[in-house]
Amino acid sequence: MKKIDVTDFKENIYELLEQVIKYDECINISTNKGNVIVLSEKNYNELIKSNNS
């Protein structure tokens, strides 16, 4: 999982989102108030499916 701060994410949002989709790579974005995880729709659906099994 790639870890970056929110400033880097804002500066490179398009490229980072493309990487998430293309390589199924999650991104951990750190902010002053906490962290956010960005994941592809494919990874999200797999996570939901595994939790419902």
PDB file of N, CA, C, O and CB in Angstrom:
ATOM      1  N   MET A   1       0.839  -1.173   0.000  1.00  0.00           N
ATOM      2  CA  MET A   1       0.000   0.000   0.000  1.00  0.00           C
ATOM      3  C   MET A   1       0.887   1.239   0.000  1.00  0.00           C
ATOM      4  O   MET A   1       1.803   1.369   0.812  1.00  0.00           O
ATOM      5  CB  MET A   1      -0.956  -0.004   1.212  1.00  0.00           C
ATOM      6  N   LYS A   2       0.601   2.126  -0.909  1.00  0.00           N
ATOM      7  CA  LYS A   2       1.348   3.379  -1.009  1.00  0.00           C
ATOM      8  C   LYS A   2       0.845   4.349   0.054  1.00  0.00           C
ATOM      9  O   LYS A   2      -0.362   4.468   0.265  1.00  0.00           O
ATOM     10  CB  LYS A   2       1.210   3.999  -2.430  1.00  0.00           C
ATOM     11  N   LYS A   3       1.768   5.047   0.728  1.00  0.00           N
ATOM     12  CA  LYS A   3       1.413   6.028   1.748  1.00  0.00           C
ATOM     13  C   LYS A   3       1.903   7.401   1.307  1.00  0.00           C
ATOM     14  O   LYS A   3       3.081   7.586   1.002  1.00  0.00           O
ATOM     15  CB  LYS A   3       2.015   5.643   3.130  1.00  0.00           C
ATOM     16  N   ILE A   4       0.971   8.371   1.278  1.00  0.00           N
ATOM     17  CA  ILE A   4       1.327   9.737   0.892  1.00  0.00           C
ATOM     18  C   ILE A   4       0.549  10.732   1.749  1.00  0.00           C
ATOM     19  O   ILE A   4      -0.427  10.366   2.404  1.00  0.00           O
ATOM     20  CB  ILE A   4       1.045   9.977  -0.615  1.00  0.00           C
ATOM     21  N   ASP A   5       0.984  11.983   1.740  1.00  0.00           N
ATOM     22  CA  ASP A   5       0.209  13.000   2.456  1.00  0.00           C
ATOM     23  C   ASP A   5      -0.789  13.652   1.503  1.00  0.00           C
ATOM     24  O   ASP A   5      -0.696  13.504   0.285  1.00  0.00           O
ATOM     25  CB  ASP A   5       1.146  14.071   3.079  1.00  0.00           C
ATOM     26  N   VAL A   6      -1.722  14.359   2.069  1.00  0.00           N
ATOM     27  CA  VAL A   6      -2.827  14.906   1.289  1.00  0.00           C
ATOM     28  C   VAL A   6      -2.347  15.921   0.247  1.00  0.00           C
ATOM     29  O   VAL A   6      -2.949  16.031  -0.822  1.00  0.00           O
ATOM     30  CB  VAL A   6      -3.844  15.558   2.216  1.00  0.00           C
ATOM     31  N   THR A   7      -1.290  16.652   0.535  1.00  0.00           N
ATOM     32  CA  THR A   7      -0.765  17.623  -0.427  1.00  0.00           C
ATOM     33  C   THR A   7      -0.262  16.917  -1.674  1.00  0.00           C
ATOM     34  O   THR A   7      -0.555  17.345  -2.791  1.00  0.00           O
ATOM     35  CB  THR A   7       0.362  18.456   0.202  1.00  0.00           C
ATOM     36  N   ASP A   8       0.498  15.835  -1.494  1.00  0.00           N
ATOM     37  CA  ASP A   8       0.986  15.065  -2.642  1.00  0.00           C
ATOM     38  C   ASP A   8      -0.172  14.456  -3.418  1.00  0.00           C
ATOM     39  O   ASP A   8      -0.146  14.400  -4.648  1.00  0.00           O
ATOM     40  CB  ASP A   8       1.949  13.962  -2.183  1.00  0.00           C
ATOM     41  N   PHE A   9      -1.197  13.997  -2.686  1.00  0.00           N
ATOM     42  CA  PHE A   9      -2.363  13.429  -3.358  1.00  0.00           C
ATOM     43  C   PHE A   9      -3.054  14.481  -4.225  1.00  0.00           C
ATOM     44  O   PHE A   9      -3.402  14.209  -5.374  1.00  0.00           O
ATOM     45  CB  PHE A   9      -3.350  12.857  -2.326  1.00  0.00           C
ATOM     46  N   LYS A  10      -3.252  15.670  -3.683  1.00  0.00           N
ATOM     47  CA  LYS A  10      -3.914  16.737  -4.449  1.00  0.00           C
ATOM     48  C   LYS A  10      -3.113  17.114  -5.691  1.00  0.00           C
ATOM     49  O   LYS A  10      -3.688  17.384  -6.746  1.00  0.00           O
ATOM     50  CB  LYS A  10      -4.118  17.976  -3.569  1.00  0.00           C
ATOM     51  N   GLU A  11      -1.797  17.132  -5.568  1.00  0.00           N
ATOM     52  CA  GLU A  11      -0.940  17.525  -6.693  1.00  0.00           C
ATOM     53  C   GLU A  11      -0.900  16.469  -7.794  1.00  0.00           C
ATOM     54  O   GLU A  11      -0.639  16.793  -8.952  1.00  0.00           O
ATOM     55  CB  GLU A  11       0.470  17.796  -6.201  1.00  0.00           C
ATOM     56  N   ASN A  12      -1.159  15.199  -7.440  1.00  0.00           N
ATOM     57  CA  ASN A  12      -1.018  14.099  -8.393  1.00  0.00           C
ATOM     58  C   ASN A  12      -2.263  13.231  -8.472  1.00  0.00           C
ATOM     59  O   ASN A  12      -2.162  12.043  -8.781  1.00  0.00           O
ATOM     60  CB  ASN A  12       0.167  13.246  -8.023  1.00  0.00           C
ATOM     61  N   ILE A  13      -3.423  13.789  -8.203  1.00  0.00           N
ATOM     62  CA  ILE A  13      -4.644  12.992  -8.055  1.00  0.00           C
ATOM     63  C   ILE A  13      -4.946  12.136  -9.282  1.00  0.00           C
ATOM     64  O   ILE A  13      -5.278  10.959  -9.140  1.00  0.00           O
ATOM     65  CB  ILE A  13      -5.817  13.900  -7.776  1.00  0.00           C
ATOM     66  N   TYR A  14      -4.841  12.691 -10.462  1.00  0.00           N
ATOM     67  CA  TYR A  14      -5.197  11.923 -11.663  1.00  0.00           C
ATOM     68  C   TYR A  14      -4.282  10.715 -11.823  1.00  0.00           C
ATOM     69  O   TYR A  14      -4.766   9.602 -12.032  1.00  0.00           O
ATOM     70  CB  TYR A  14      -5.120  12.813 -12.919  1.00  0.00           C
ATOM     71  N   GLU A  15      -2.986  10.910 -11.729  1.00  0.00           N
ATOM     72  CA  GLU A  15      -2.036   9.824 -11.896  1.00  0.00           C
ATOM     73  C   GLU A  15      -2.201   8.760 -10.803  1.00  0.00           C
ATOM     74  O   GLU A  15      -2.134   7.562 -11.077  1.00  0.00           O
ATOM     75  CB  GLU A  15      -0.611  10.370 -11.889  1.00  0.00           C
ATOM     76  N   LEU A  16      -2.418   9.213  -9.568  1.00  0.00           N
ATOM     77  CA  LEU A  16      -2.577   8.270  -8.472  1.00  0.00           C
ATOM     78  C   LEU A  16      -3.841   7.433  -8.624  1.00  0.00           C
ATOM     79  O   LEU A  16      -3.822   6.230  -8.362  1.00  0.00           O
ATOM     80  CB  LEU A  16      -2.603   9.008  -7.151  1.00  0.00           C
ATOM     81  N   LEU A  17      -4.929   8.053  -9.041  1.00  0.00           N
ATOM     82  CA  LEU A  17      -6.164   7.293  -9.238  1.00  0.00           C
ATOM     83  C   LEU A  17      -6.024   6.303 -10.384  1.00  0.00           C
ATOM     84  O   LEU A  17      -6.573   5.203 -10.326  1.00  0.00           O
ATOM     85  CB  LEU A  17      -7.335   8.239  -9.504  1.00  0.00           C
ATOM     86  N   GLU A  18      -5.302   6.681 -11.413  1.00  0.00           N
ATOM     87  CA  GLU A  18      -5.045   5.751 -12.515  1.00  0.00           C
ATOM     88  C   GLU A  18      -4.252   4.540 -12.023  1.00  0.00           C
ATOM     89  O   GLU A  18      -4.524   3.413 -12.437  1.00  0.00           O
ATOM     90  CB  GLU A  18      -4.284   6.460 -13.655  1.00  0.00           C
ATOM     91  N   GLN A  19      -3.275   4.764 -11.145  1.00  0.00           N
ATOM     92  CA  GLN A  19      -2.487   3.659 -10.589  1.00  0.00           C
ATOM     93  C   GLN A  19      -3.360   2.732  -9.751  1.00  0.00           C
ATOM     94  O   GLN A  19      -3.222   1.510  -9.816  1.00  0.00           O
ATOM     95  CB  GLN A  19      -1.328   4.200  -9.739  1.00  0.00           C
ATOM     96  N   VAL A  20      -4.262   3.320  -8.963  1.00  0.00           N
ATOM     97  CA  VAL A  20      -5.164   2.515  -8.136  1.00  0.00           C
ATOM     98  C   VAL A  20      -5.973   1.577  -9.018  1.00  0.00           C
ATOM     99  O   VAL A  20      -6.119   0.395  -8.706  1.00  0.00           O
ATOM    100  CB  VAL A  20      -6.104   3.419  -7.303  1.00  0.00           C
ATOM    101  N   ILE A  21      -6.497   2.101 -10.113  1.00  0.00           N
ATOM    102  CA  ILE A  21      -7.327   1.303 -11.011  1.00  0.00           C
ATOM    103  C   ILE A  21      -6.488   0.280 -11.774  1.00  0.00           C
ATOM    104  O   ILE A  21      -6.841  -0.898 -11.833  1.00  0.00           O
ATOM    105  CB  ILE A  21      -8.070   2.211 -11.994  1.00  0.00           C
ATOM    106  N   LYS A  22      -5.386   0.728 -12.353  1.00  0.00           N
ATOM    107  CA  LYS A  22      -4.585  -0.139 -13.223  1.00  0.00           C
ATOM    108  C   LYS A  22      -3.898  -1.270 -12.472  1.00  0.00           C
ATOM    109  O   LYS A  22      -3.859  -2.402 -12.954  1.00  0.00           O
ATOM    110  CB  LYS A  22      -3.548   0.679 -13.943  1.00  0.00           C
ATOM    111  N   TYR A  23      -3.355  -0.972 -11.293  1.00  0.00           N
ATOM    112  CA  TYR A  23      -2.543  -1.946 -10.565  1.00  0.00           C
ATOM    113  C   TYR A  23      -3.226  -2.506  -9.315  1.00  0.00           C
ATOM    114  O   TYR A  23      -2.602  -3.244  -8.552  1.00  0.00           O
ATOM    115  CB  TYR A  23      -1.239  -1.316 -10.175  1.00  0.00           C
ATOM    116  N   ASP A  24      -4.498  -2.164  -9.097  1.00  0.00           N
ATOM    117  CA  ASP A  24      -5.208  -2.584  -7.885  1.00  0.00           C
ATOM    118  C   ASP A  24      -4.411  -2.247  -6.630  1.00  0.00           C
ATOM    119  O   ASP A  24      -4.336  -3.042  -5.694  1.00  0.00           O
ATOM    120  CB  ASP A  24      -5.498  -4.087  -7.930  1.00  0.00           C
ATOM    121  N   GLU A  25      -3.829  -1.074  -6.626  1.00  0.00           N
ATOM    122  CA  GLU A  25      -2.998  -0.628  -5.509  1.00  0.00           C
ATOM    123  C   GLU A  25      -3.793   0.348  -4.646  1.00  0.00           C
ATOM    124  O   GLU A  25      -4.361   1.313  -5.158  1.00  0.00           O
ATOM    125  CB  GLU A  25      -1.685   0.034  -6.022  1.00  0.00           C
ATOM    126  N   CYS A  26      -3.833   0.100  -3.355  1.00  0.00           N
ATOM    127  CA  CYS A  26      -4.502   1.010  -2.433  1.00  0.00           C
ATOM    128  C   CYS A  26      -3.550   2.140  -2.053  1.00  0.00           C
ATOM    129  O   CYS A  26      -2.330   1.983  -2.086  1.00  0.00           O
ATOM    130  CB  CYS A  26      -4.990   0.257  -1.170  1.00  0.00           C
ATOM    131  N   ILE A  27      -4.132   3.281  -1.692  1.00  0.00           N
ATOM    132  CA  ILE A  27      -3.341   4.430  -1.248  1.00  0.00           C
ATOM    133  C   ILE A  27      -3.834   4.857   0.124  1.00  0.00           C
ATOM    134  O   ILE A  27      -5.035   5.021   0.336  1.00  0.00           O
ATOM    135  CB  ILE A  27      -3.434   5.612  -2.264  1.00  0.00           C
ATOM    136  N   ASN A  28      -2.908   5.035   1.053  1.00  0.00           N
ATOM    137  CA  ASN A  28      -3.205   5.564   2.371  1.00  0.00           C
ATOM    138  C   ASN A  28      -2.826   7.043   2.347  1.00  0.00           C
ATOM    139  O   ASN A  28      -1.654   7.386   2.194  1.00  0.00           O
ATOM    140  CB  ASN A  28      -2.434   4.778   3.506  1.00  0.00           C
ATOM    141  N   ILE A  29      -3.816   7.909   2.496  1.00  0.00           N
ATOM    142  CA  ILE A  29      -3.601   9.360   2.449  1.00  0.00           C
ATOM    143  C   ILE A  29      -3.684   9.900   3.870  1.00  0.00           C
ATOM    144  O   ILE A  29      -4.709   9.760   4.538  1.00  0.00           O
ATOM    145  CB  ILE A  29      -4.650  10.068   1.517  1.00  0.00           C
ATOM    146  N   SER A  30      -2.602  10.516   4.324  1.00  0.00           N
ATOM    147  CA  SER A  30      -2.579  11.057   5.677  1.00  0.00           C
ATOM    148  C   SER A  30      -2.938  12.544   5.666  1.00  0.00           C
ATOM    149  O   SER A  30      -2.488  13.310   4.813  1.00  0.00           O
ATOM    150  CB  SER A  30      -1.195  10.845   6.319  1.00  0.00           C
ATOM    151  N   THR A  31      -3.764  12.922   6.641  1.00  0.00           N
ATOM    152  CA  THR A  31      -4.153  14.320   6.830  1.00  0.00           C
ATOM    153  C   THR A  31      -3.939  14.681   8.295  1.00  0.00           C
ATOM    154  O   THR A  31      -3.610  13.821   9.112  1.00  0.00           O
ATOM    155  CB  THR A  31      -5.643  14.564   6.402  1.00  0.00           C
ATOM    156  N   ASN A  32      -4.124  15.935   8.618  1.00  0.00           N
ATOM    157  CA  ASN A  32      -3.976  16.369  10.012  1.00  0.00           C
ATOM    158  C   ASN A  32      -5.051  15.773  10.915  1.00  0.00           C
ATOM    159  O   ASN A  32      -4.847  15.652  12.123  1.00  0.00           O
ATOM    160  CB  ASN A  32      -4.025  17.889  10.094  1.00  0.00           C
ATOM    161  N   LYS A  33      -6.182  15.402  10.345  1.00  0.00           N
ATOM    162  CA  LYS A  33      -7.302  14.917  11.151  1.00  0.00           C
ATOM    163  C   LYS A  33      -7.487  13.404  11.092  1.00  0.00           C
ATOM    164  O   LYS A  33      -8.401  12.866  11.717  1.00  0.00           O
ATOM    165  CB  LYS A  33      -8.565  15.586  10.705  1.00  0.00           C
ATOM    166  N   GLY A  34      -6.633  12.720  10.350  1.00  0.00           N
ATOM    167  CA  GLY A  34      -6.739  11.269  10.232  1.00  0.00           C
ATOM    168  C   GLY A  34      -6.332  10.809   8.846  1.00  0.00           C
ATOM    169  O   GLY A  34      -5.846  11.594   8.031  1.00  0.00           O
ATOM    170  N   ASN A  35      -6.536   9.532   8.593  1.00  0.00           N
ATOM    171  CA  ASN A  35      -6.128   8.950   7.316  1.00  0.00           C
ATOM    172  C   ASN A  35      -7.333   8.460   6.524  1.00  0.00           C
ATOM    173  O   ASN A  35      -8.396   8.179   7.076  1.00  0.00           O
ATOM    174  CB  ASN A  35      -5.148   7.799   7.544  1.00  0.00           C
ATOM    175  N   VAL A  36      -7.131   8.368   5.213  1.00  0.00           N
ATOM    176  CA  VAL A  36      -8.157   7.882   4.293  1.00  0.00           C
ATOM    177  C   VAL A  36      -7.505   6.840   3.397  1.00  0.00           C
ATOM    178  O   VAL A  36      -6.359   6.999   2.975  1.00  0.00           O
ATOM    179  CB  VAL A  36      -8.788   9.056   3.447  1.00  0.00           C
ATOM    180  N   ILE A  37      -8.247   5.767   3.107  1.00  0.00           N
ATOM    181  CA  ILE A  37      -7.775   4.738   2.195  1.00  0.00           C
ATOM    182  C   ILE A  37      -8.547   4.851   0.888  1.00  0.00           C
ATOM    183  O   ILE A  37      -9.778   4.895   0.889  1.00  0.00           O
ATOM    184  CB  ILE A  37      -7.933   3.321   2.815  1.00  0.00           C
ATOM    185  N   VAL A  38      -7.823   4.898  -0.225  1.00  0.00           N
ATOM    186  CA  VAL A  38      -8.439   4.905  -1.553  1.00  0.00           C
ATOM    187  C   VAL A  38      -8.184   3.536  -2.166  1.00  0.00           C
ATOM    188  O   VAL A  38      -7.044   3.073  -2.215  1.00  0.00           O
ATOM    189  CB  VAL A  38      -7.865   6.067  -2.466  1.00  0.00           C
ATOM    190  N   LEU A  39      -9.250   2.888  -2.635  1.00  0.00           N
ATOM    191  CA  LEU A  39      -9.107   1.605  -3.287  1.00  0.00           C
ATOM    192  C   LEU A  39     -10.010   1.550  -4.507  1.00  0.00           C
ATOM    193  O   LEU A  39     -10.984   2.296  -4.615  1.00  0.00           O
ATOM    194  CB  LEU A  39      -9.429   0.460  -2.318  1.00  0.00           C
ATOM    195  N   SER A  40      -9.669   0.656  -5.421  1.00  0.00           N
ATOM    196  CA  SER A  40     -10.434   0.541  -6.661  1.00  0.00           C
ATOM    197  C   SER A  40     -11.811  -0.052  -6.394  1.00  0.00           C
ATOM    198  O   SER A  40     -12.036  -0.687  -5.364  1.00  0.00           O
ATOM    199  CB  SER A  40      -9.677  -0.319  -7.681  1.00  0.00           C
ATOM    200  N   GLU A  41     -12.724   0.159  -7.326  1.00  0.00           N
ATOM    201  CA  GLU A  41     -14.046  -0.429  -7.224  1.00  0.00           C
ATOM    202  C   GLU A  41     -13.954  -1.957  -7.184  1.00  0.00           C
ATOM    203  O   GLU A  41     -14.703  -2.616  -6.463  1.00  0.00           O
ATOM    204  CB  GLU A  41     -14.924   0.027  -8.396  1.00  0.00           C
ATOM    205  N   LYS A  42     -13.033  -2.502  -7.964  1.00  0.00           N
ATOM    206  CA  LYS A  42     -12.819  -3.951  -7.977  1.00  0.00           C
ATOM    207  C   LYS A  42     -12.438  -4.454  -6.591  1.00  0.00           C
ATOM    208  O   LYS A  42     -13.011  -5.430  -6.105  1.00  0.00           O
ATOM    209  CB  LYS A  42     -11.730  -4.326  -8.994  1.00  0.00           C
ATOM    210  N   ASN A  43     -11.476  -3.797  -5.953  1.00  0.00           N
ATOM    211  CA  ASN A  43     -11.062  -4.193  -4.609  1.00  0.00           C
ATOM    212  C   ASN A  43     -12.187  -4.005  -3.602  1.00  0.00           C
ATOM    213  O   ASN A  43     -12.367  -4.832  -2.709  1.00  0.00           O
ATOM    214  CB  ASN A  43      -9.839  -3.395  -4.176  1.00  0.00           C
ATOM    215  N   TYR A  44     -12.936  -2.937  -3.739  1.00  0.00           N
ATOM    216  CA  TYR A  44     -14.072  -2.690  -2.854  1.00  0.00           C
ATOM    217  C   TYR A  44     -15.101  -3.817  -2.979  1.00  0.00           C
ATOM    218  O   TYR A  44     -15.563  -4.358  -1.974  1.00  0.00           O
ATOM    219  CB  TYR A  44     -14.725  -1.327  -3.179  1.00  0.00           C
ATOM    220  N   ASN A  45     -15.452  -4.164  -4.210  1.00  0.00           N
ATOM    221  CA  ASN A  45     -16.445  -5.218  -4.429  1.00  0.00           C
ATOM    222  C   ASN A  45     -15.969  -6.554  -3.872  1.00  0.00           C
ATOM    223  O   ASN A  45     -16.768  -7.307  -3.314  1.00  0.00           O
ATOM    224  CB  ASN A  45     -16.753  -5.356  -5.919  1.00  0.00           C
ATOM    225  N   GLU A  46     -14.680  -6.861  -4.014  1.00  0.00           N
ATOM    226  CA  GLU A  46     -14.129  -8.097  -3.456  1.00  0.00           C
ATOM    227  C   GLU A  46     -14.200  -8.085  -1.932  1.00  0.00           C
ATOM    228  O   GLU A  46     -14.494  -9.107  -1.312  1.00  0.00           O
ATOM    229  CB  GLU A  46     -12.677  -8.292  -3.916  1.00  0.00           C
ATOM    230  N   LEU A  47     -13.933  -6.943  -1.340  1.00  0.00           N
ATOM    231  CA  LEU A  47     -14.007  -6.810   0.112  1.00  0.00           C
ATOM    232  C   LEU A  47     -15.436  -7.014   0.604  1.00  0.00           C
ATOM    233  O   LEU A  47     -15.662  -7.730   1.579  1.00  0.00           O
ATOM    234  CB  LEU A  47     -13.488  -5.436   0.551  1.00  0.00           C
ATOM    235  N   ILE A  48     -16.381  -6.399  -0.057  1.00  0.00           N
ATOM    236  CA  ILE A  48     -17.796  -6.546   0.313  1.00  0.00           C
ATOM    237  C   ILE A  48     -18.245  -7.991   0.137  1.00  0.00           C
ATOM    238  O   ILE A  48     -18.948  -8.534   0.989  1.00  0.00           O
ATOM    239  CB  ILE A  48     -18.685  -5.605  -0.535  1.00  0.00           C
ATOM    240  N   LYS A  49     -17.844  -8.610  -0.959  1.00  0.00           N
ATOM    241  CA  LYS A  49     -18.229  -9.994  -1.223  1.00  0.00           C
ATOM    242  C   LYS A  49     -17.682 -10.928  -0.143  1.00  0.00           C
ATOM    243  O   LYS A  49     -18.395 -11.808   0.338  1.00  0.00           O
ATOM    244  CB  LYS A  49     -17.728 -10.433  -2.607  1.00  0.00           C
ATOM    245  N   SER A  50     -16.416 -10.734   0.236  1.00  0.00           N
ATOM    246  CA  SER A  50     -15.816 -11.611   1.240  1.00  0.00           C
ATOM    247  C   SER A  50     -16.452 -11.408   2.616  1.00  0.00           C
ATOM    248  O   SER A  50     -16.520 -12.351   3.403  1.00  0.00           O
ATOM    249  CB  SER A  50     -14.311 -11.366   1.320  1.00  0.00           C
ATOM    250  N   ASN A  51     -16.914 -10.207   2.914  1.00  0.00           N
ATOM    251  CA  ASN A  51     -17.567  -9.956   4.198  1.00  0.00           C
ATOM    252  C   ASN A  51     -18.981 -10.503   4.249  1.00  0.00           C
ATOM    253  O   ASN A  51     -19.514 -10.752   5.330  1.00  0.00           O
ATOM    254  CB  ASN A  51     -17.589  -8.479   4.485  1.00  0.00           C
ATOM    255  N   ASN A  52     -19.596 -10.691   3.083  1.00  0.00           N
ATOM    256  CA  ASN A  52     -20.955 -11.217   3.027  1.00  0.00           C
ATOM    257  C   ASN A  52     -20.991 -12.738   2.924  1.00  0.00           C
ATOM    258  O   ASN A  52     -22.068 -13.334   2.940  1.00  0.00           O
ATOM    259  CB  ASN A  52     -21.689 -10.614   1.859  1.00  0.00           C
ATOM    260  N   SER A  53     -19.845 -13.358   2.820  1.00  0.00           N
ATOM    261  CA  SER A  53     -19.781 -14.830   2.677  1.00  0.00           C
ATOM    262  C   SER A  53     -19.854 -15.520   4.010  1.00  0.00           C
ATOM    263  O   SER A  53     -19.814 -16.749   4.072  1.00  0.00           O
ATOM    264  CB  SER A  53     -18.504 -15.249   1.962  1.00  0.00           C
TER     265      SER A  53
END
